[in-house]
Amino acid sequence: MKKILKTTICMIILASMLCANAFAAPSDISAKSAILYCADTGDVLYEKNADKRMLIASVTKIMTAIVVIENCDLNEQVKLKPEWCAIEGSSMYLDYRKSYTVKELLTGLLLVSGNDAATALACHMSGDERSFSAKMNEKAKELGLKNSSFRNPHGLDDPEHYSTARDLAVLASYCMENEQFREIVSSYSAKIKDQTYYNHNKLLVNYDGCIGLKTGYTIAAGRTLVSCAERNGMRLICVTLSAPDDWDDHKKLLDYGFENYKLSAYSGNSFKLELPIASAAEDTAIAIPENELKLLTLNDDVVDVKLEVPRILFAGGVKGEKVGKLKVFVNGELAAEENLVYTENVPVDSSEHLTAWEHLQRLLNEATKPLYIS
């Protein structure tokens, strides 16, 4: 009997340890600074020195690219100067005798980390690197990046050129909403003129769901990497700075996020409520969340959705009018809520003939009706 009891206790302890380990973040991350960030909600799933200002090397080019994309026509022709093509470090080997489009330079910038492409784009857009860097810092301020300073478009070491894992995650999340940016960073290869370029981001082929982003390296900064992966409608951003084993770091952190968290989304596309309407031309009307609501939870969290709407609704509502609330509870606690609104006008049945007093009474009844929770 004692043996059975001991065995049972051991099994319970082992099961609890396995359960705990399932939700434990990796403890062997090589990076000096790192973050795992949910692009959909802004939640941080893991962080390590995420606000430490550090050299960032070529992940700088994420900011370079978005500034160019938002300020230039991608089909513009860029006439090169010899000095733009002679910048040190990684290169797409531009030929100053040839003309390239902005998109071609962006491709070389983001796939093979061309410092020549970065310089050419910056000087084409702003005249020189200093003026372009001012645009980069303006964008950083606009995005609320509190610990970032840009002094050049390529990421070559400068003590006044730095960022943090957290700032880079916010920047990457923003950039991945841009279709043109996303198209380039998710490309495995591209042919420009007579040259084929292959993306330096190995995770595109080595990690299921990876859709970008950017590698970087200098001796002083070490290996820097920003990645983005998407599974089951959830998009995660991972950033590591000064990480000797950055590829493994990203796989471990992304696996941790996808294995332990889930995203619940409620929008007009995914959540529609059919409501019975009295005195209307149609028997029912459709209500949807006024704004998309997204919520990140652990896999074993209990998520309940409750709706608050009047017991009886009358015709006369208009498109966009608030009709109730959608409330999401996690483990019994209110976690988020959003207004429910009509998708279309709800006209009164033409056979209904109400006096002004009857209309007023109906409005008063609506205002005093109790809400029900389903």
C-alpha positions, 0 to 999 in steps of 0.5 A: 500500500505504501509503495502504491502511495509513493508511486502515486505521489511521484506521478503527481509531482512529475505531472506537475513538473511537466505541466510547469515546464510546458509553460516555462520560457527557455533559460538558455538564450545566448543573447545579451538582450532579447524579446518575444513580442506578439505583434497582434496585441503588443504583449511581451511573452519573454524579455531579457535586458529588453530596454538595454541600449545596444549596437544593432548593426544591419537590423538598422536597415529595417528603419531605413527601408520603411522610411524609404517605402513611405516617402518614395515611389518604388518605381523611381530610377536611382542614378548612382554615384561611385562613392555610394557604391564604395561603402565598406561592409556587406554589399549588393555590389552595385554598378554605378554605371547602371540605373536601379529602381528604389524597389531593386535597391530595397531588395538588395538592402533587405535580402543581402544587407547591402550597405551600398544600397542603404547609402544610395537610398538615403542619398537619393531620398535626402541628399546625404546620410545625415539628413536621412538619419534625421528622417529615421529619428523622426520616424522613431519618435512617431512610433514611440521608440524611446531608446533608439538613436540613428546616425546612419542608414546601414548600421556601421558602428557608431556610439550614438547609433543604437536601439533596444530589443523592445524598440526593434520589436515595436518597429518590426511589428509596424513594418510588417503591416506594410505590404511592400515591406512584407513582400520583400522580407519574405522573399527567399531570393530575387533577381536584379539585373543579371544577379540573383540574390538570396535572403540571408535570413535562414529562418525563412526555410528553417522555421515553419511560419517564418515570414521575415525579417532581418539579420545583422553583424559587426564585430562590436555589435555581435550577431543581431537578428529580428524575425517574424513568424505567423501560425494559426493567425498569431504573429510573433516578433523575436529580437536578439542582440549580441547573440552567438547562437541567434538562430537557435535562440529564435527557434526556442523563443518562437516555439515557446510562444506558439506552443504555449499561447493562443490568439482570440480575435473578434471582428466584423469578419469573424464575429456577427450577432443576429438580433431580433428586431421589433417593428422593423422591415426585416425580422433581424439585424446584424451587429458586430464589434465596433473595433477588432478585439484581439486577446492573447492567452495561455493555452489552458486559460478558460476564455468565455464570451458574454454579450450584453444587449437589450431584451427587446430592440426596436427598428429605427437604428442606424449603421454604426449605432451602439447596440450593446457590448461584447465582453471577454472573460479569462478564467472568470475575470473580465479581460477585454470589452468592445461595443457592438454596433449595427452593420446597416440601418434598421428601418421601421416597417412601412405598415407601422404608424407611430405618433411622436408620443409613441416614438418617445415612449419607445425610446424611453423603454429602450433606455430603461430596459435591462441588459441580458448577458448570454 
